[in-house]
């Protein structure tokens, strides 16, 4: 899972401002350790400082759907911490993680001490919700290729580095991770990626993917 990531915040980071607040608690989680569990009721939420956290949902039949693999700057667990209802997802460290732990009850006082923190917090939360909404829309698409195309475009926008060939996606995802992210089987992912490669839409390297034809990827994704 090293270097695998689907969401991070590169600006308007709440980490520094929140760390300076007296209500903040610095936590460290070992690889495989859970930050919280689906169904749990708690007033705590987290902001990732370093490392990566996998956020997933388990269906009654045991199937696990990965919502995101979150990196630095992302707020997680804030929804259930604020509304007091059971958590709809679980979060686990996939590598050593350093995070800020904060109680939702302490937020009003923190916002009064630092009004800019409130703006940054809302911006980061809105950013995450927009990305999750994009994921939800993609999951309604019937074609696995369309789901994968949408994900490639999203990752290209977040992690893409321009090269002579096209947009290099610098985050690594295994076929198993892609399958869990888009809700299909690993075999289906492998077949779809081969088709996109054969059509000249993407280029697969050992540890990376390059988007060669973003226009075609938009068309396939129905975007």
Secondary structure, DSSP 8 states (H G I E B T S, - for coil): -TT--SB---SS-SHHHHHTSTT-EEEEE-TT-EEE-TT---SEEEEEEES-EEEEEE-TTS-EEEEEEE-TT-EESHHHHHH-S--SSEEEESS-EEEEEEEGGGHHHHHHH-HHHHHHHHHHHHHHHHHHHHHHHHHT-S-HHHHHHHHHHHHHHHHEEE-SSSEEE-S---HHHHHHHHTS-HHHHHHHHHHHHHTTSEEE-SS-EEES-HHHHHHHTT-
